[in-house]
Amino acid sequence: MDRRNYAEDEGSIHLQIAELQKLSETSSSGPTIFEPQSSIEKRDSSNVDSVPPTLPAVRAPEKQLTLFALRLAVFEKAATGLGTLGFIWATVVLLGGFAITLDKTDFWFITIILVIEGTRIFSRSHELEWQHQATWSITDAGINSFRALRSSSHLLIGNIKAIFRPMHLVRKQSKHARESTGIDDAASPGLGTDRQRMPSRTWKSSDVPLLPFSQWVFLARNVSKFLYWLQLLSATACVVLSLIKLIKHNYGEVQKGDTDKRNRQAALNIFYALALAEALLFLMEKAYWEWKVSYCRLLDEVIKECELGPTGMVSIRRFFYDAYSRCVNGSIFDGLKMDMVTFAMDLLASNSPDEQLIGVRILQKFALNERFSDDTLQKMGINISLIERLVEMLNWTDPQDEEIRRSAAEILSQLAGKKQNSLRIVGIPGAMESISSLLQTNRSCSGAADEISEKNIILDHKLACDHDNCGKIGNTRGLLPKIIDFTHAVERLLKDKNVGTTQTRTVKRSLQVVKMLVNTTGATGKHLRREISEIVFTISYIRDILRHGERHPILQKLGIDILTSLALEEDATERIGGTGGVLKELLNIFFKQGMPENWNHVKIAAGEALAMLSLESKNNCYRILKLHALARLVGALEVPLLRINAARVLRNLCSYSGADCFNHLKGVTAAAPTVLRAIMLEENKLQEVMLGLAAHTFKFMTSQESSIMFEREGITEAELADELVDILKQHQYPPIKIPRIRRFTIELAIWMMRDKVTNVHIFKNLGMEKVLEAVLETTAELESFNIFSGTVGINRHSTTIHSLVETALKLLEEG
């Protein structure tokens, strides 16, 4: 059985030709349940822990923003330094030393400049604080300043009028203002306006009315805009006043011998120069800000490089303000230490729904981005508190939190792709219950809920890659029935080309989860197979896929593989055979003509399932014979694609049907010539299954009939005996790929010696006794089982190979 993981397609459920060809090649030549699979082979074929190819280092796009924030901080701190120096100069030197001797005009100019600059410095120190509160739903003045000024100027008069209007009109005006800024519901981090979130027990900072009247003016979201205007006007006034005095130099006349005024002109020049320099630096900072943001469109460029989509502006604005605040309030290099991933992780830990949504959106985009996913998943994987937070989000039931839940599920799905991360996820108490809570069984639920359930199936798929996790999935109450429910595909869904692919993708991924669960080895696998087979819908849902899913071969292949693995348990085998139509549909797929060549993997899987279901099951063998499949199975021995599994099924029919089916099986003798030629001409797996079939097929023939058959085929019994001895000599030790070839060879040799005494002498002359003694020295447990689950043997042969060798040696001695 093909145990490899199927690639997850995000588009149509219909397979691409290349994928089908790959599946066909793997199924026709890869390991099956009839041979053991070593742990090395499993690890090589698994993509769970595979080392990804080394990708070239990707420059973080947000570094442009942190560098921009540093340069702005340099301007800001330089202007603040000059302003502080000018303020000290004015208060200590001018107003303190020359206040009496200053000209009246200079005194008021200096006073006005100091008041203006004090106002600007105060407003600047608090502007960032208010801007943080304005980054949620308005394109605030701090980022798109000139555009904001233009748009807000049109609203200024209306807003002033709104002060005196009733409150419901103010709300309408505010809504109009939001629309005019170009922010729609999709881009806003808030949730839809048609459904209101449950009232919070705390105020939302952007909606706080600072005074009990004139709410619009004193709303926190508008304060930053007011402070920005105030700074621009203050700096402009400072430039104008300073230039007027520096150009005119009308500081009053200094009388000869007046020592109190001799340094007044120089002191005033220094002060006005400091004030002018400070104001110009501030305006240069704003001009640089506007040039980078409005003209060079720095934020849009970073959003594009980060691939954040239409909601990225809110995230980028928030990130930039945090970086800029750090540069301004601390060292100018503090902002350089920020990156988008750690920033989003911090937001995710917040109690604010808006911050949580921003954080989860960023992490989702970066986790799914091929360029950033490795670094992002590495940072998240070592943060246990973050994983716990994501798991907690899966339990949120508020309809307004659907996007957060969906994004959290998608992030956890990516994290679970690494084995060490999947172990951390399932190690969180209640994690599996949280994952189970996402599975919505109502197919009429909203599209968002469907998508959440689909992402949760992906998450289960990733977690099921680990043996221990499979056990936890099985032990989570109510989770298995929910997963099985998603394997249900009605006839319309499978046949209608116009049906959307979301549901078919969900069916596919749920089947992948079930396949991984039933493939689990050991006691855990036995328990899971029993639990899954006891769910009354499991087999009937798979039957519907086999019956109506010819347009979806990948679904059929997954369903057949599940049946094959379930057949490892005797009770499940009887349940599958007793479910009406399952064996019939498997036979129809196995013998179907006209299928594209690259769909052959489905036919091979159907043959393996039939072989498993007929193994040691008298009832299923009888059911297959009632479907008149014997003649078709004999004919399939001539078809290269089908002959291996056809031989397995025929051998099981001959071995386990019981004496009452002897007459039904007489037709198997028609396969004898084909079997004989394959033994003489083929090798490896085909030769093994034909040897196994031969010992049972020839039993339905008399000595005379067998002699006629040998003569017709131009092969003597001596030549066949020589071939059997050569097979035993070639395989001095039991081979892993064909573990039963020595057993089947000895069984055929026993039949030949019992059929004719002359054959005993032929084997003696060929040195069969010595070869058999060598077999006794090299027998292994590998040869004692019909099927395998990984490296564990299942379904032990009723007769040991030691007994077969002893029987053959006894026949040689008696002959």
C-alpha positions in Angstrom: 0.0 0.0 0.0 1.3 3.4 -0.9 2.0 5.1 2.3 3.3 8.4 1.1 1.7 11.7 1.8 -0.4 13.4 -0.9 0.5 16.9 -1.8 -2.1 19.5 -0.7 -3.5 21.3 -3.6 -5.1 24.6 -2.9 -6.9 24.7 -6.2 -9.1 22.3 -8.0 -9.5 18.8 -6.7 -8.9 17.4 -10.2 -5.5 15.9 -10.4 -2.9 17.3 -12.7 -1.4 14.8 -15.2 2.1 14.9 -13.6 0.7 14.1 -10.2 -1.3 11.2 -11.6 1.7 9.8 -13.4 3.8 10.0 -10.2 1.1 8.2 -8.2 0.8 5.5 -10.8 4.6 4.9 -10.9 4.8 4.8 -7.1 1.9 2.4 -6.8 3.1 0.0 -9.4 6.7 -0.3 -8.0 6.5 0.9 -4.4 6.2 -1.1 -1.2 2.9 -2.7 -0.3 1.2 -4.1 2.7 2.4 -7.6 1.6 6.0 -6.8 2.4 7.7 -5.3 5.4 8.8 -1.6 5.4 11.9 -0.8 7.4 12.1 2.4 9.4 14.8 3.7 7.1 12.5 3.3 4.1 9.7 5.1 5.9 11.8 8.0 6.9 13.2 8.4 3.4 9.7 8.4 1.9 8.2 10.7 4.5 8.2 14.5 4.0 7.5 15.3 7.6 11.0 15.6 8.9 12.7 16.0 5.5 15.3 18.8 5.4 14.1 21.5 3.1 16.4 22.8 0.4 18.5 25.7 1.5 16.9 28.9 0.3 18.9 32.1 -0.3 18.6 34.7 2.4 15.7 37.1 2.0 16.0 40.7 3.0 13.3 41.6 5.4 11.1 44.3 3.7 10.3 45.9 7.1 13.9 46.9 7.4 13.1 49.8 5.1 10.6 51.1 7.7 12.9 50.7 10.7 15.6 52.6 8.8 13.1 55.3 7.8 12.1 55.6 11.5 15.7 56.0 12.5 16.3 58.8 10.0 13.1 60.6 11.1 14.3 60.2 14.8 17.6 61.9 13.9 15.7 64.9 12.5 13.3 64.9 15.5 16.0 64.6 18.2 18.2 67.3 16.4 15.2 69.7 16.3 14.3 68.9 19.9 17.9 69.6 20.9 18.0 72.9 19.2 14.7 73.8 20.6 15.8 73.0 24.1 19.0 75.1 23.6 17.0 78.0 22.2 14.5 77.8 25.1 17.4 77.9 27.6 19.1 80.7 25.7 16.0 82.8 25.7 15.1 82.2 29.3 18.6 82.5 30.8 20.3 85.0 28.5 17.6 87.1 26.9 14.7 87.3 29.2 16.8 86.8 32.2 19.6 89.2 31.3 18.2 91.6 28.8 14.5 91.6 29.6 14.6 95.3 30.7 16.8 96.4 27.9 15.0 94.5 25.1 13.1 96.4 22.6 9.3 96.0 23.1 9.0 94.3 19.7 11.8 91.8 20.4 10.3 91.0 23.8 7.0 90.0 22.4 8.5 88.2 19.4 10.7 86.2 21.8 7.7 85.5 24.1 5.5 84.5 21.2 8.2 82.2 19.7 8.7 80.5 23.1 5.0 80.0 23.6 4.7 78.6 20.0 7.7 76.4 20.4 6.5 75.2 23.8 3.2 74.4 22.3 4.8 72.5 19.4 7.1 70.5 21.7 4.3 69.6 23.9 2.1 68.5 21.1 4.9 66.6 19.5 5.7 64.7 22.7 2.1 63.5 22.8 1.4 63.1 19.1 2.7 59.6 18.8 0.6 58.5 21.8 -2.5 59.7 20.1 -1.4 58.4 16.7 -1.2 54.9 18.2 -4.9 55.2 19.1 -5.8 56.4 15.6 -4.2 53.5 13.7 -7.3 51.3 13.8 -10.0 52.7 11.5 -8.8 56.0 10.1 -6.0 56.8 7.6 -4.6 59.2 10.2 -2.6 62.3 9.5 0.6 60.9 10.8 1.2 58.7 7.8 -0.6 60.3 4.8 -0.3 63.8 6.2 -0.9 65.9 3.1 -3.6 63.7 1.8 -5.2 63.6 5.2 -5.0 67.4 5.3 -6.7 67.7 2.0 -9.4 65.3 2.8 -10.0 66.6 6.3 -10.1 70.2 5.1 -13.2 69.4 3.1 -14.8 68.0 6.3 -13.6 70.6 8.7 -16.5 72.9 8.3 -19.0 70.1 8.5 -17.3 68.7 11.5 -17.4 72.1 13.3 -21.2 72.2 12.5 -21.5 68.7 13.9 -20.5 70.0 17.3 -23.8 71.6 17.6 -25.9 68.7 16.1 -27.6 65.8 17.9 -25.4 62.8 18.6 -27.0 60.5 15.9 -26.2 63.1 13.2 -22.6 63.2 14.5 -22.4 59.4 14.1 -23.5 59.8 10.5 -20.9 62.5 9.9 -18.2 60.3 11.4 -19.3 57.4 9.2 -19.0 59.7 6.1 -15.5 60.7 7.3 -14.4 57.1 7.4 -15.8 56.4 4.0 -13.9 59.5 2.6 -10.6 58.2 3.9 -10.9 55.1 1.7 -11.1 52.6 4.5 -13.7 49.9 3.9 -14.8 47.0 6.0 -12.5 44.6 4.4 -9.4 46.7 5.1 -10.4 47.7 8.6 -9.2 45.5 11.4 -12.6 45.9 13.0 -15.3 43.4 12.0 -18.3 43.8 9.8 -20.8 46.6 10.5 -23.7 44.2 10.0 -23.0 42.3 13.1 -21.9 44.1 16.3 -19.4 42.5 18.6 -20.7 42.0 22.2 -20.1 45.1 24.3 -16.7 45.3 25.9 -16.3 45.9 29.6 -13.6 48.5 28.8 -13.5 51.6 26.6 -12.0 51.4 23.1 -9.4 54.2 23.2 -10.3 55.7 19.9 -13.9 56.2 20.9 -13.3 57.8 24.3 -15.2 61.2 24.7 -12.8 63.3 26.7 -15.5 65.8 27.6 -19.2 65.2 28.1 -20.0 67.5 25.2 -18.8 68.2 21.7 -18.0 64.5 21.3 -16.6 64.7 17.8 -14.0 67.3 18.6 -12.8 65.5 21.7 -12.8 62.0 20.5 -9.4 60.4 20.9 -9.2 59.4 17.3 -9.3 63.1 16.2 -6.8 64.5 18.7 -3.7 63.3 16.8 -5.0 65.2 13.7 -5.4 68.3 15.8 -1.9 68.0 17.2 -0.5 67.6 13.8 -2.1 70.8 12.5 -0.9 72.6 15.6 2.7 71.5 15.0 2.7 72.6 11.4 1.2 76.0 12.2 3.6 76.5 15.1 6.7 75.7 13.1 5.6 77.8 10.2 4.9 80.8 12.5 8.3 80.3 14.1 10.0 80.4 10.7 8.1 83.6 9.7 8.8 85.4 13.0 12.5 84.4 13.1 13.1 85.4 9.5 11.4 88.8 10.0 13.7 89.7 12.8 16.9 88.2 11.2 16.2 90.1 8.0 15.3 93.5 9.5 17.7 93.5 12.5 15.6 96.1 14.1 16.7 95.4 17.7 16.8 99.0 18.7 19.7 101.5 18.8 22.6 101.1 21.2 23.9 104.3 22.6 27.6 104.8 22.9 28.8 103.8 26.3 25.6 101.8 27.0 27.3 98.6 28.3 24.0 96.9 29.2 23.0 96.6 25.5 26.4 96.0 23.8 25.8 92.2 23.4 22.1 92.3 22.8 22.2 92.1 19.0 24.5 89.1 19.0 22.3 87.4 21.7 19.2 88.0 19.7 20.8 86.8 16.4 21.7 83.5 18.1 18.3 83.0 19.5 16.5 83.7 16.2 18.9 81.5 14.4 18.3 78.7 16.8 14.6 79.1 16.5 14.8 79.2 12.7 17.1 76.1 12.6 14.8 74.1 14.9 11.7 75.0 12.9 13.4 74.2 9.6 14.6 70.9 10.8 11.1 70.0 11.9 9.7 71.0 8.6 12.4 69.1 6.8 11.5 66.1 8.9 7.9 66.4 7.8 8.8 67.0 4.2 11.1 63.9 4.2 8.2 62.0 5.8 5.8 63.1 3.1 8.2 62.5 0.3 8.9 58.9 1.4 5.3 58.1 2.2 3.3 60.0 -0.3 5.6 60.3 -3.3 7.9 57.2 -3.0 4.9 55.2 -1.4 7.2 53.5 1.0 4.4 51.8 2.9 2.7 50.5 -0.2 6.1 49.1 -1.3 6.6 47.3 2.0 3.1 45.9 1.9 3.7 44.6 -1.6 7.0 43.0 -0.7 5.5 41.4 2.5 2.5 40.3 0.5 0.1 41.4 3.2 -2.8 42.0 0.9 -5.5 44.7 1.2 -5.5 44.6 5.0 -1.8 45.2 5.2 -1.9 49.0 5.6 -3.3 48.9 9.1 -0.6 46.4 10.1 2.3 48.4 8.5 1.1 51.6 10.1 1.0 50.1 13.5 4.4 48.6 13.0 5.9 51.8 11.8 4.6 53.9 14.7 5.9 51.4 17.2 9.4 51.5 15.6 9.3 55.3 15.4 8.2 55.6 19.0 11.1 53.5 20.2 13.6 55.5 18.2 12.2 58.8 19.5 11.6 57.8 23.2 14.8 55.8 23.6 17.9 55.3 21.6 17.6 56.0 17.9 18.8 52.4 17.3 16.0 50.8 19.4 13.6 50.7 16.4 16.1 48.7 14.4 15.6 45.7 16.7 12.0 45.3 15.6 10.7 42.8 13.0 7.3 42.0 11.8 7.1 38.5 13.2 8.0 39.4 16.8 5.8 42.5 16.5 2.9 40.3 15.4 3.6 37.8 18.2 3.4 40.6 20.8 0.1 41.8 19.3 -1.3 38.3 19.5 -0.8 38.3 23.3 -2.8 41.4 23.6 -6.4 41.6 25.1 -7.5 43.9 22.3 -9.5 42.0 19.5 -8.2 44.5 17.0 -4.5 43.9 18.0 -5.1 40.2 18.0 -6.6 40.3 14.5 -3.6 42.4 13.2 -1.2 40.0 14.8 -2.8 36.8 13.5 -3.1 38.3 10.0 0.6 39.1 9.8 1.6 35.7 11.1 -0.8 33.9 8.7 0.6 35.8 5.7 4.3 35.2 6.7 3.7 31.5 7.6 2.2 30.9 4.2 4.7 32.9 2.3 7.4 30.7 0.8 10.1 33.3 1.3 9.4 34.0 4.9 7.8 30.8 6.2 10.9 29.0 7.5 12.1 31.9 9.6 8.5 32.6 10.8 7.8 29.1 11.8 11.1 28.7 13.5 10.4 31.8 15.7 6.9 30.7 16.5 7.8 27.0 17.1 10.1 27.8 20.1 7.5 30.1 21.7 5.3 27.8 23.7 3.1 30.6 25.0 2.3 31.7 21.4 1.3 28.2 20.5 -0.9 28.0 23.5 -2.5 31.3 22.5 -3.2 30.0 19.0 -4.7 26.8 20.4 -6.8 28.9 22.8 -8.2 30.9 19.8 -9.6 27.8 18.3 -12.1 27.7 21.1 -13.5 31.1 20.5 -17.2 30.9 19.6 -18.0 34.5 18.9 -19.1 34.7 15.2 -17.1 38.0 15.0 -13.9 35.9 15.7 -14.3 33.6 12.7 -11.3 35.2 10.9 -9.1 34.9 13.9 -10.1 31.3 14.4 -9.5 30.5 10.7 -6.2 32.2 10.7 -5.1 30.5 13.9 -6.0 27.1 12.5 -4.0 27.9 9.3 -1.0 29.0 11.3 -1.1 25.9 13.5 -1.4 23.8 10.4 1.8 25.2 9.1 3.5 24.7 12.4 2.3 21.1 12.6 4.2 20.4 9.4 7.4 20.1 11.5 7.4 17.0 13.8 8.8 18.8 16.7 6.2 21.5 16.5 3.4 19.0 16.2 4.6 17.3 19.4 4.5 20.7 21.1 0.9 21.4 19.9 -0.6 18.1 21.0 1.4 18.4 24.3 -0.7 21.4 25.2 -3.6 20.3 27.6 -6.9 20.5 25.7 -5.2 21.0 22.3 -7.0 18.1 20.6 -10.3 19.2 22.0 -9.8 22.7 20.7 -9.0 21.3 17.2 -12.1 19.1 17.4 -14.2 22.2 18.2 -13.5 23.6 14.8 -15.1 20.7 12.9 -18.6 21.8 11.9 -20.7 18.9 10.8 -23.5 21.0 9.4 -22.9 21.2 5.6 -25.3 24.1 5.3 -23.1 26.3 7.5 -21.5 29.5 6.3 -18.6 29.6 3.9 -16.3 30.9 6.6 -17.2 28.0 8.9 -16.6 25.6 6.0 -13.1 27.1 5.5 -12.3 26.8 9.2 -13.3 23.1 9.1 -11.1 22.6 6.0 -8.1 24.2 7.7 -8.7 22.1 10.7 -8.7 18.9 8.5 -5.3 20.1 7.3 -4.2 20.5 10.9 -5.3 17.0 11.7 -3.5 15.8 8.6 -0.2 17.3 9.7 -0.6 16.1 13.3 -1.5 12.6 12.2 2.0 12.2 10.6 3.3 11.3 14.1 2.5 7.9 15.7 1.9 9.3 19.2 -0.3 12.1 17.8 -2.5 9.5 16.1 -3.1 7.9 19.4 -4.2 11.3 20.9 -6.4 12.0 18.0 -8.1 8.6 18.5 -8.5 9.2 22.2 -10.1 12.7 21.8 -13.8 12.2 22.5 -15.9 12.8 19.5 -13.1 13.7 17.1 -13.1 10.5 15.0 -16.8 10.7 14.1 -16.4 14.3 13.0 -13.5 13.5 10.8 -15.4 10.5 9.3 -18.4 12.8 8.7 -16.3 14.9 6.4 -15.4 11.9 4.2 -19.1 11.9 3.1 -19.5 13.0 -0.5 -22.9 12.8 -2.1 -23.4 11.7 -5.7 -24.1 15.3 -6.9 -20.8 16.5 -5.3 -18.8 13.8 -7.1 -20.5 14.0 -10.5 -21.4 17.6 -11.0 -18.7 19.7 -12.6 -20.2 22.9 -11.3 -19.9 22.0 -7.6 -17.2 24.1 -5.9 -13.9 22.5 -4.9 -14.0 23.5 -1.3 -16.1 20.5 -0.2 -14.1 18.1 -2.4 -10.9 19.4 -0.9 -12.3 18.8 2.6 -13.3 15.2 1.6 -9.8 14.6 0.3 -8.0 15.9 3.4 -10.3 14.1 5.8 -9.6 10.9 3.9 -5.9 11.6 4.2 -6.3 11.9 7.9 -8.2 8.6 8.2 -5.6 6.9 6.0 -2.8 8.0 8.3 -4.8 6.9 11.4 -5.5 3.4 10.0 -1.9 3.1 8.9 -0.6 3.5 12.4 1.4 0.5 13.7 1.3 -1.3 16.9 -1.4 -1.4 19.6 -2.3 2.2 18.8 -3.0 1.3 15.2 -5.1 -1.7 16.2 -7.2 0.4 18.5 -7.7 3.1 15.8 -8.7 0.6 13.1 -11.2 -0.9 15.4 -12.6 2.5 16.5 -12.9 3.7 12.9 -14.4 0.5 11.5 -17.0 0.5 14.3 -18.3 3.9 13.2 -21.3 2.9 11.1 -20.8 5.5 8.4 -17.1 4.8 7.6 -17.5 2.0 5.1 -20.7 3.3 3.4 -19.2 6.7 2.8 -16.2 5.1 1.1 -18.5 2.9 -0.9 -20.2 6.0 -2.2 -16.9 7.4 -3.3 -16.0 4.2 -5.1 -19.4 4.1 -6.8 -19.7 7.7 -8.0 -16.2 9.1 -7.8 -14.8 8.2 -11.2 -14.0 11.8 -11.8 -12.0 11.9 -8.6 -9.4 9.1 -8.7 -7.4 10.5 -5.9 -10.5 10.2 -3.6 -11.0 6.6 -4.8 -7.4 5.8 -4.2 -7.5 7.2 -0.6 -10.8 5.3 0.1 -9.4 2.0 -1.2 -6.2 2.4 0.9 -8.3 3.0 4.0 -10.3 -0.2 3.3 -7.0 -2.1 2.8 -5.6 -1.0 6.1 -8.9 -1.6 7.9 -8.8 -5.2 6.6 -5.8 -5.8 8.9 -8.4 -6.5 11.6 -10.6 -9.5 11.2 -13.8 -7.8 12.4 -13.3 -4.9 10.0 -12.7 -7.3 7.1 -16.1 -8.9 7.7 -17.8 -5.5 8.1 -16.4 -4.3 4.8 -17.4 -7.5 2.9 -20.8 -7.4 4.5 -21.5 -3.8 3.4 -23.5 -4.2 0.2 -21.7 -3.2 -3.0 -18.1 -2.7 -1.6 -16.6 -5.8 -3.2 -18.6 -5.2 -6.3 -17.3 -1.7 -6.7 -13.7 -2.8 -6.1 -14.0 -5.5 -8.8 -15.5 -2.9 -11.2 -12.6 -0.6 -10.6 -10.1 -3.4 -10.9 -11.4 -4.7 -14.2 -12.6 -1.4 -15.7 -11.5 -0.8 -19.3 -10.7 2.4 -21.0 -9.2 4.2 -18.0 -6.4 6.6 -18.7 -3.0 5.0 -18.2 -2.0 7.5 -15.6 -5.0 6.4 -13.4 -3.6 2.9 -13.1 -2.7 3.5 -9.4 -6.4 3.2 -8.6 -6.7 -0.2 -10.3 -3.6 -1.4 -8.5 -5.0 -0.2 -5.1 -8.3 -2.0 -5.8 -6.5 -5.2 -6.5 -4.5 -5.0 -3.2 -7.8 -4.3 -1.3 -9.4 -7.4 -2.8 -6.4 -9.5 -1.9 -6.5 -8.2 1.7 -10.3 -8.7 2.0 -10.2 -12.2 0.7 -7.2 -13.3 2.9 -8.4 -15.9 5.4 -12.0 -14.7 5.0 -14.3 -17.5 3.8 -17.3 -15.2 3.6 -15.6 -12.7 1.4 -14.2 -15.4 -0.9 -17.7 -16.7 -1.3 -19.0 -13.2 -2.0 -16.4 -12.7 -4.7 -17.2 -16.0 -6.3 -20.9 -15.1 -6.3 -20.0 -12.0 -8.3 -18.7 -14.3 -11.1 -15.3 -12.8 -10.8 -13.3 -16.1 -11.2 -13.1 -16.1 -15.0 -12.2 -12.4 -15.1 -9.5 -12.9 -12.5 -8.0 -15.7 -14.6 -8.1 -13.5 -17.6 -6.4 -10.7 -15.7 -3.3 -12.9 -15.2 -2.5 -12.0 -18.8 -2.7 -8.2 -18.1 0.7 -6.8 -16.9 -0.9 -4.2 -14.7 -3.4 -6.6 -13.0 -1.7 -10.0 -12.9 0.1 -9.6 -9.5 -3.0 -8.8 -7.5 -5.1 -11.1 -9.6 -2.8 -13.9 -8.6 -3.0 -13.0 -5.0 -6.8 -13.0 -5.0 -7.0 -16.3 -6.9 -4.6 -17.9 -4.4 -6.8 -16.7 -1.5 -10.0 -18.0 -3.2 -8.3 -21.4 -3.6 -7.0 -21.5 -0.1 -9.9 -20.1 2.0 -13.2 -20.7 0.1 -13.8 -24.0 1.7 -14.6 -27.5 0.3 -18.2 -26.5 -0.6 -16.8 -24.0 -3.2 -14.7 -26.7 -5.0 -16.9 -26.8 -8.0 -16.9 -23.0 -8.3 -13.1 -23.1 -8.4 -12.6 -25.7 -11.0 -12.3 -22.9 -13.6 -9.0 -21.8 -11.9 -7.2 -24.6 -13.8 -7.5 -22.4 -16.9 -4.8 -20.2 -15.3 -2.3 -23.1 -15.0 -0.5 -22.4 -18.4 -0.1 -18.7 -17.6 1.2 -19.5 -14.1 3.7 -22.0 -15.4 5.1 -19.7 -18.0 5.5 -16.9 -15.4 7.4 -19.1 -13.1 9.8 -20.1 -15.8 10.3 -16.7 -17.4 9.6 -14.0 -14.7 11.4 -13.0 -11.5 11.0 -11.1 -8.3 7.4 -10.2 -7.2 5.6 -11.6 -10.2 7.4 -14.9 -9.9 6.6 -15.0 -6.1 2.9 -14.6 -6.5 2.7 -17.0 -9.4 4.6 -19.6 -7.3 2.0 -19.1 -4.5 -0.9 -19.5 -7.0 0.7 -22.5 -8.7 0.7 -24.8 -5.6 -3.0 -24.3 -5.2 -4.0 -24.2 -8.9 -2.4 -27.5 -9.7 -4.3 -29.2 -6.8 -7.4 -28.9 -9.0 -5.8 -30.9 -11.7 -5.2 -34.7 -12.0 -1.8 -36.1 -12.8 -2.9 -36.7 -16.3 -4.3 -33.2 -16.7 -1.0 -31.7 -15.4 1.1 -33.8 -17.7 -1.0 -32.6 -20.7 -0.6 -29.0 -19.6 3.2 -29.4 -19.3 3.4 -31.0 -22.7 1.2 -28.4 -24.3 3.4 -25.6 -22.9 6.6 -27.3 -24.0 8.0 -27.4 -20.5 9.0 -30.6 -18.7 8.6 -31.2 -15.1 12.3 -31.6 -14.8 12.8 -28.1 -16.1 10.3 -26.8 -13.5 12.1 -28.7 -10.8 15.4 -27.3 -11.9 13.9 -23.8 -11.8 12.6 -24.3 -8.2 16.0 -25.4 -7.0 17.6 -22.5 -8.7 15.2 -20.1 -6.9 16.1 -21.6 -3.5 19.8 -21.3 -4.3 19.5 -17.7 -5.5 17.7 -16.7 -2.3 19.9 -18.2 0.4 18.4 -15.7 2.9 14.8 -14.5 3.0 14.5 -11.4 0.8 12.6 -8.4 2.2 10.9 -7.5 -1.1 9.7 -11.0 -1.7 9.5 -12.6 1.7 7.4 -15.6 0.7 9.2 -16.8 -2.4 11.0 -19.6 -0.6 7.8 -20.8 1.1 5.9 -20.9 -2.1 8.7 -22.6 -3.9 8.8 -25.4 -1.3 5.0 -25.7 -1.4 5.1 -26.3 -5.2 7.9 -28.8 -4.8 5.9 -30.7 -2.3 2.9 -30.8 -4.7 5.1 -32.1 -7.5 6.7 -34.8 -5.4 3.2 -35.9 -4.2 1.8 -35.8 -7.7 4.4 -38.1 -9.2 7.1 -40.3 -7.7 9.4 -39.6 -10.6 9.6 -36.0 -9.5 11.1 -37.1 -6.2 14.0 -38.6 -8.1 14.4 -35.5 -10.2 14.7 -33.3 -7.0 17.2 -35.8 -5.5 19.4 -35.6 -8.5 19.3 -31.8 -8.4 20.5 -31.8 -4.8 17.2 -30.6 -3.3 18.0 -32.2 0.1 21.1 -30.1 0.6 19.3 -26.9 -0.5 16.5 -27.5 1.9 18.9 -28.1 4.8 20.4 -24.7 4.0 17.0 -23.2 4.1 16.5 -24.6 7.7 19.7 -22.7 8.7 18.5 -19.3 7.4 14.7 -19.2 8.2 13.5 -16.0 9.8 10.3 -14.6 11.2 10.0 -12.6 8.0 8.8 -15.7 6.2 6.1 -16.5 8.8 3.6 -13.8 7.9 1.2 -13.0 5.0 1.1 -9.2 5.5 3.0 -6.6 7.4 2.3 -3.3 9.2 5.5 -1.5 8.9 8.1 -3.9 10.4 5.5 -5.8 12.4 4.3 -9.1 10.9 0.5 -9.7 10.9 -1.5 -12.8 10.0 0.9 -15.6 10.6 0.9 -18.6 8.2 -0.8 -21.6 9.7 2.1 -23.8 8.6 5.7 -22.8 9.5 8.4 -22.9 6.9 10.2 -25.4 9.2 7.2 -27.7 8.8 7.2 -27.3 5.1 10.9 -28.1 4.8 10.5 -31.2 7.1 7.6 -32.4 4.9 9.7 -32.0 1.7 12.7 -33.8 3.3 10.4 -36.6 4.4 9.1 -37.0 0.8 12.7 -37.1 -0.5 13.6 -39.8 2.0 10.6 -41.9 1.3 11.1 -41.6 -2.4 
